[in-house]
């Protein structure tokens, strides 16, 4: 019987559960929603990728309730394409802008 000396073979790599993936996407959606409520001056203080910034600027043109809901969903979808580091940087910048107390009340 031969034993493996390679720890890599012995390790089991677990991928995130479906629930964990859903929680991450929901958090990104909530972050996008909170960012859409900020003014363009506040966006300049944040490390927002160009693609998301352009979509955030379009938020002011959306008038209907259903349209706003769909646009926020679209922003959340864009947020889903960013790395954890990019999302965390945006979240930290938002917390710095609005303050810790208000950020704790947000669903981010």
Backbone torsions as a table, in degrees:
resi	resn	phi	psi	omega
1	UNK	NA	125.7	-174.9
2	UNK	-100.6	130.7	177.8
3	UNK	-99.2	146.0	-179.9
4	UNK	-83.4	130.4	176.4
5	UNK	-93.9	-5.5	-177.7
6	UNK	-91.3	116.9	178.6
7	UNK	-66.5	-28.6	-179.9
8	UNK	-59.4	-38.9	-179.6
9	UNK	-71.2	-29.5	-177.6
10	UNK	-81.6	-23.2	-178.6
11	UNK	-76.2	144.4	176.2
12	UNK	-108.3	121.2	179.3
13	UNK	-91.3	120.0	-179.6
14	UNK	-101.9	134.0	174.8
15	UNK	-90.6	158.6	-179.6
16	UNK	-63.2	148.4	178.9
17	UNK	-70.6	164.7	177.4
18	UNK	-60.9	-36.9	179.0
19	UNK	-65.2	-41.1	178.6
20	UNK	-64.8	-42.0	177.6
21	UNK	-62.0	-43.1	179.9
22	UNK	-64.2	-40.9	178.3
23	UNK	-63.0	-41.3	179.2
24	UNK	-63.7	-45.0	179.9
25	UNK	-66.2	-37.9	178.0
26	UNK	-65.9	-39.2	177.8
27	UNK	-64.1	-39.5	177.8
28	UNK	-66.4	-39.6	177.3
29	UNK	-61.2	-45.6	179.8
30	UNK	-64.2	-39.0	177.7
31	UNK	-63.1	-43.4	178.5
32	UNK	-62.5	-40.6	179.4
33	UNK	-63.0	-44.7	179.3
34	UNK	-65.7	-38.5	179.0
35	UNK	-65.4	-34.7	-179.1
36	UNK	-66.9	-20.3	-180.0
37	UNK	-84.1	-12.3	179.6
38	UNK	-78.8	163.4	176.4
39	UNK	-84.4	158.2	177.6
40	UNK	-56.9	-30.2	176.8
41	UNK	-63.2	-36.9	179.1
42	UNK	-71.4	-34.6	179.1
43	UNK	-61.3	-33.3	-179.7
44	UNK	-64.4	-22.2	-179.6
45	UNK	-86.3	-1.4	-175.1
46	UNK	-115.2	150.9	176.6
47	UNK	-82.6	75.8	-176.2
48	UNK	-99.7	124.4	175.4
49	UNK	-60.0	149.7	-173.9
50	UNK	-55.1	-42.6	-177.8
51	UNK	-59.6	-43.7	179.4
52	UNK	-71.1	-38.8	-179.6
53	UNK	-60.8	-43.1	178.4
54	UNK	-61.8	-40.7	179.6
55	UNK	-70.2	-35.2	176.7
56	UNK	-63.7	-38.0	179.4
57	UNK	-64.2	-29.7	179.7
58	UNK	-73.6	-15.6	-177.2
59	UNK	-58.2	-37.1	-178.4
60	UNK	-64.3	-24.0	-178.8
61	UNK	-84.0	-11.5	-177.9
62	UNK	-87.3	126.2	-173.8
63	UNK	-110.5	-43.1	-173.3
64	UNK	-75.5	153.4	-179.3
65	UNK	-60.1	-46.0	179.3
66	UNK	-65.0	-37.1	178.2
67	UNK	-65.3	-40.2	177.9
68	UNK	-64.2	-43.8	179.5
69	UNK	-60.0	-44.5	178.9
70	UNK	-66.9	-37.7	-179.9
71	UNK	-66.7	-40.7	177.1
72	UNK	-63.0	-40.1	176.9
73	UNK	-61.8	-39.6	177.7
74	UNK	-64.6	-42.3	177.1
75	UNK	-61.0	-41.0	177.3
76	UNK	-62.7	-37.0	178.1
77	UNK	-65.2	-41.4	176.6
78	UNK	-62.9	-42.3	179.8
79	UNK	-60.4	-30.4	179.6
80	UNK	-66.1	-16.1	-179.2
81	UNK	-87.9	-8.6	-176.5
82	UNK	-90.3	155.9	178.7
83	UNK	-72.9	163.2	178.3
84	UNK	-59.3	-37.6	-179.4
85	UNK	-64.1	-43.4	179.3
86	UNK	-64.2	-44.2	-179.2
87	UNK	-65.5	-42.2	180.0
88	UNK	-64.0	-38.7	178.2
89	UNK	-63.1	-41.9	178.0
90	UNK	-65.8	-40.3	-180.0
91	UNK	-64.2	-44.4	179.6
92	UNK	-64.4	-38.2	177.7
93	UNK	-65.6	-40.1	177.7
94	UNK	-62.7	-43.3	179.0
95	UNK	-61.7	-40.7	179.5
96	UNK	-64.9	-37.1	-178.1
97	UNK	-72.9	-48.6	-174.2
98	UNK	-88.5	-17.7	-178.0
99	UNK	96.3	154.3	-175.3
100	UNK	-65.3	-42.7	-177.7
101	UNK	-60.7	-47.9	179.6
102	UNK	-68.5	-36.6	179.1
103	UNK	-64.0	-34.7	178.0
104	UNK	-65.4	-26.7	179.2
105	UNK	-81.5	-19.0	178.6
106	UNK	-77.2	161.7	180.0
107	UNK	-94.8	42.4	-178.2
108	UNK	-100.2	NA	NA
